[in-house]
Amino acid sequence: MTAVSPPAAVKPAAPSTAHIAFASFIGTAIEFYDFYIYAMAAALVIGQVFFPHSDPTAQALNAFLTFGLAFIARPLGAILFGHFGDRIGRKATLAASLLVMGVSTLLIGLLPGYDSWGVWAPIALCVLRFGQGLGLGGEWGGAALLATEHAPADKRGWFGMFPQLGPSVGFLLATLSFLALASLLSAAEFKQWGWRLPFLASALLVMVGLYVRFQLTETPDFAAALASKQTHRAPLWPLLQQHWRRIVLGALAMGVCYNLFYTATVFCLSYGTNSLQIPRTDFLWMLSLAVLCMALVTPLSAGLSDRFGRRPVLMLSSAAAVLLGFTLEPLMTSGSPALVLLFLSLALLLMGATFAPMGAYLPEQFPVAVRYSGAGLAYNLGGILGASIAPFVSQLLASYGGLALVGAYMSGMAAISGLAVYAMQETAAAPAG
């Protein structure tokens, strides 16, 4: 009698290129939407709701400090989620980071203000803002690896562009949400309950993102490393021992992206509406138009980085950002809406130009076994350097020396990033060991 062999196990179908691109894009879009609605709320209303007994300048500074708190949490999130992303895989870790971010954002939308909870309201706000930072700290590295570890060697910049599109789309959704609220509600209604609606809507977006991500398979690079037992029990230690220089230079290289973005979207929003008396709806419309420049230049910059290399594109974009800093004061104080829009558009265009290649550039600096931790840590440390204190420092500089000092601050950050890219050699993807 002939024995019948059992049927071979059916391997799950590999996800299509479109599915990979959408999954890497949708998570960053949702998480950055969550992050940006807080940034806009910090510029417009957080100080009034959670620090009501301060003068307007102190309210703005306190709100910007809570904004910056999440950037302190982001490297911790990169370490935490990077540990599991480099040990058990990218897929499950990405889902967990999205869930942490979504729950924190939803609870901020439900949090009573100072008038109801007293001092516990800003304390709880800080805890939840820290949770947002943890979640986002684990998001970007995994999303970038999801895209680039499925990519052909000569297309990593293009594949890495999809998670880089997420922030511009997330920001546009956030801006349009607040623009709609500003148009439909009175100032009192917006302050009392309207600002909470974008936070509550985040829950629906998170459900969509989780569904898409649970349909994925593991990335080929990590699956091969896992099968050959080339992973580490504690990825952080070999990362810090062998690759600390690349972490530092990668963080410095990211500074220009963050500084450009949060100067234009948080500080300028606050300064423009409060000090320059530009109507809130007008400024939000300007930002909505300006962020389209960021979205349009992102695929162009990513494609150029595949053709000419990441380094030349990043250094040229950083040099342009140095020059842009000198235009901040004359354009913002011109009294012309068209010139204000021009500055915002140029700032976000250069943010997209510097940001797009980073989706491939940072992962290429680290081997597979520590890549989630390394790319995520460099990216999020860059957030501390370039963004966490950017609105706060810019507010202080504007208060004591005017917008020319804010422009000099922007130029200085861009110069530091350009020098960091120059110091970091162009590399292909590091080996799996």
N, C-alpha and C positions, 0 to 999 in steps of 0.2 A: 504494500500500500504506500502510495507516494505521500510524503508529508507535505503539508501546505504551509508555506511561510507566512508568518503574520504580516499584515500590511504595514508598510513603512509609515512612520509618523509623518503627518503632513505639516510641512513647514509653513508658518504664516507667510502670506504674500508680502513681498517687500512693498513699502509704500511708494506711490508714484512721486515724481519730482514735484508735481503741483501740490500734493498732500504735504510733503516735507516743507515746501516753501510756505504754504499757508499755516502750518502748525508752528513753524519758527516765527512767523510774522504775528499771528493772532495773539500769542501769549504776551509778547513784548508790547503790542498795541494795548491790550487790556491793562497790563500792569503799569505801563506809563500813563495811560488814562487815569488810573487810580492815583498815581503819584502827582500828576499835573493838576487834577482837580483840587488837591490839597494846596499845591503851589498857588493857584489862583485864589482859593479861599484865604490863604495866608495874606496875599496882597490886598484883598478886598474886605474881609469880614472877620477872620479868626481873632484878630486883636480886639475887636469890639465885643465879640461874644464871650471870649475866655479871659480877657484882660481889660474889663470895662472901666476900671477905676484909674487908668493911666492916661496921660496926655497922648494925643495922636502919634507923636514921634515914638514914645515909649511903647505904645500898642504895636506899631509897625515893627519895632526892633524885637519885641517879645514874640510876635508872630513869626518873624524870620528865624528866630532862635529855635522855635519848635519845628519849623521847616528844615533847618539844618540838622536837627537831631537824627532824622532818618538816615542821613549820609554817614553818621557815625556807626549806625547799625548795619549799613550795607556791607562793609568788609566782613563783619561777623557772620552775616548771612551767606556771604561768599564762602567763608571757611566751613560753616555748618553744612550747607547744601553741597558745596564742593566735595566735602568728605564723602558723602553718600553718592554723589554723582560719579566720583572716581572709584568707588568701591562696588556699588551695586548696579549703577547704570544711569543713563541720562533721562530715560523716559519717566520713571517713577519720581525721581527727584524734581523734575520740572513740574509735574502735577502738584507735588507738595508745596513748592514755592508759590505757585499760583493760588493755591487754597489759602495759605497764610496771608498773602497780600489781600485777597478778596475779603476774608473775614475781618481783618483790621480796618479796611476801608468802610465796610458796612457798619461796623460798630462806631466809627467816627461820625457817620451820618445819624446815628441814634443817640449820640452822647449829649446829655443836658449841658447847658452853658453855666457860666459862673453864677448867674442870678438864681439858679436852681440848686446847684451842688456846691457852691462856694469854691474854696481852694482845691477841692477834690476834682473839679471839672478840668482845670489845666493839667493836673497831675495825670488823670486818666487819658487826657489827650496826648500827653507825652509818651505814655506807655503804648498807646495804639499807633502813634506815629513811628515809634521804635519798631513795632511789628510790621508796619509797611516797609520799613527799611530792610528788615530781615528777609521778607519775601522777595523784594526786588533784588536784593543782593544775590539771591540764588537763581534769579531768572535769566539774566542776560548771558552769563557764561554757558548755561545749558542750551539756551536757544541758539547761540552762535555755533556751538558744537553740533547741535542737531542739523544745522544747515551745512556747515563746512565739512563735517565728517562723512557726509553723503556725497560730497562734491568731487568731480575730477580735479586733478592737481592744477590745471590751468584755468579753472573756473571757480576757485574758492572765493575770490573777491565778489563775483556775481552772486554765488549762493549765499555768502555771508551778508549780502546786502539786504536780504529779506527781513531778518530781525532788526536791521538798522532802519527799515521803513516804519516799524512799529511805533517808535516814539513820535514821529511826525503825525501819523494818523491818530495816535492816542491824544496828542496835544490838540489836534484839530477838533476831535470829538469833545474834549474837555472845554475848549474855547467856545465852540458852538453851544454847548450846554449852558455855560454861564452867560453867553450872549442872549440866548432865548429867555433865560430867567430875568436878565437885566431889562429886556424889552417888555416882558409881560407882567412883571411884578413891581410894586412900589419898593422904595428903599427899605421901608419898615418891614414889608413882607419878606423881602430877600434876606434881611438880617434875622428875622424871627424864625423862618423855616425854609425859605426857598433855597438857600445855599446847600441844604442837606440832600436835596433830590438827586444831584449827580452821584453822591456817595451811595445812596440806596440803589440807584440804577446799576451800579457796578456788579451787584449780585447776579443779575441776568447775564451780563457779559462773561463773568467767571464761569458760569455753568456751560456756556458755549465753548470756552477755551478748554475746559476739562474734558468735555466730550471729544473734541478734536484730538487732544493729546493722548487720550487713552486708546485711540485707534492706531497708534504708532508702534513700530518695532524698534529694537535697540539699534544704535548706529553701528555700521560695519567696523569702524576702527575700534570702538570699545568692545564690541563682541569678540573681535580677534584677540585683544589684550586679555580679556577675561578667560577665553578658552586656553590661551597659552600661559595663564597664571602670571601675567606681568603687571598685575595691580598691586597696590600697597595697602596694608592694614590701616596705616595712618598716613594718608597722602601728604598732609601738611609738612611733616618733618623732612622728607626728601626734597619737597618743593623749596622750603626755606634754606636748606643746606646747599642745594645745587643751583637754584635758579633765582636767588634773592635779587640779584642785579637786574634781571629782566622784569621782575615785579616792580621794582622802583622806577626803572625807566619807562615801563608801560604805563604806570600810574601818572608819571609826569607828562607823558605823551597825550594822555586823555584829558589833561587839564584844560586845554584850549576848547575842546568840544563843550565841556560843562560850563565853562565861564561864559562863552558866547551865548549859550542857550539861556542860562538863568539870569544873566544880565539883561537880555532882551525881553524875556517873558515874565520875570518876576520883579526885578528891580525897576525896569522901565515902565511896567504896568502900574506899579505903586507910585513911582515918581511922576509919571505922566498924568495920572488921574488926580493925585493929591497936590502936587506942587505946580504942575503946569496947567491944571484945571481942564484937561482934555476929558470930555464926557466918557464915562465908562464904556458905553456901547460903541462909541467911535473907536476907542483904543482896542477893544476886543475884535472889532472888524479888521483893524489894521493887522493885528496878530494873526487872524485867520487867513488873511491874504499872504502875509509874510511867510507863514509856515509852509505854504505851497511851494515856495522857492526851495525850502529844505527838502521837501518830498521829491521835487523834480530833479535836483542835483544829485540826490543819493545814488540812483542807478548809474548816472553818468560817471561820478567819481569812482564807484566800485568797478565799473568796466575799465576805466583808465588805469586803476591799480592792478588789474590783471594784465594789461598790455604793457605798462611801463614800470610796474613795481609799486609796492605800497609806499616806500620811502619818498620817492620824488613827489608823489601826489600829496602826501602828508606835509612835507616840508614846504612845498609851494603854497598850500592852503594856509599853513600857520603863518607864513610870511605876509600873506594878504590880510590875515587877521590882525597882525601887528599894525599895519597901516590903518585898518579900520578903526582902531582905538582912537586915533587922532581926529576922527570925524564925529565922535559921539556927541561932544558938546555943541559944535555948530549946527549939526542936523537936528538934535533933540530940542534945542532952544530957539530954533529958527522961527517958530510960530506958524510954520507951514505944515499942514497935515501930510502933504506929498513928501516933504523931506523927512519927516518923522517916519513915515512908511518906508522910505528908501533906506534909512538906517536899519530899521527892524528887518527888512528883507535881506539886506546884505549880511547882517549878523547871522540870520538863520540859514542863508545860503552857504556861508562859510562853515557854519556848524555842520550842515549836511556833508560838505566836501571833506571835512576832517573826520567826521564820524563814520562815513560809509566804509572806508577801508579797514576800520578797526574790527569789523566783524570777522575778517580773516586774519588781520595783522596780529592781534593779541593771541588767538589760539595757536598760530604758527610758531610762537615763541616757546611753547612748552610741549614735552612729550605726552603721549596719550594718557599715561598712567596718572599724571598730575595736571592734565590740561583743564579740566573743569575748575579745579581749585585755583590754578595759576592765572588763567585768563580772567576768571571772575574776580579774584582778589586785586589784580592790577587795575581792572576796570573800575571797581568800586572804591579803591583807594584814590583813584583819580577823581572820584566824586567828592571826597573830602577836600582834596586840594583845590579843585576847580569850581565846586558848586555849593558845598554845605555852608560856607561862610560868604559866598559871593554876594547875595543880596544884602546881608548884614554889613559887610565891609563897604560895599558900594553906598549903602545908606549913610554910613558914618562919613565916608569920604565926601559925599555930596553935601552933607550937613556942615562940614568944616572947611571944605575947599572948593566945592562946586563940581560940576560934571567933568571938568578937565581932568581931575584926579581919578574919576571913575574910568575915563578913557585910558589913562596911563596904566591903571590896574589891569584893564583888558589887554592892552598891548604887552605888558610884562608877562602875563600868563601865557599868551600866544608865543612869545619868544622862548620861554622856558620849555614849552612843548616841542617847538621846532628843534631846539638843541637836544632834547631827549631822543627824538627820532633820529637825529644825526648820529648820536652816540650808540644807538642800537643798530647793529648790522642787519641788513636784509637777510631773511632766512626763509628757507622752505619749511614745510611742516616738520617738526622734530620727530624723531623716531619713536617707536612705541615704548621703549624701555624707560 
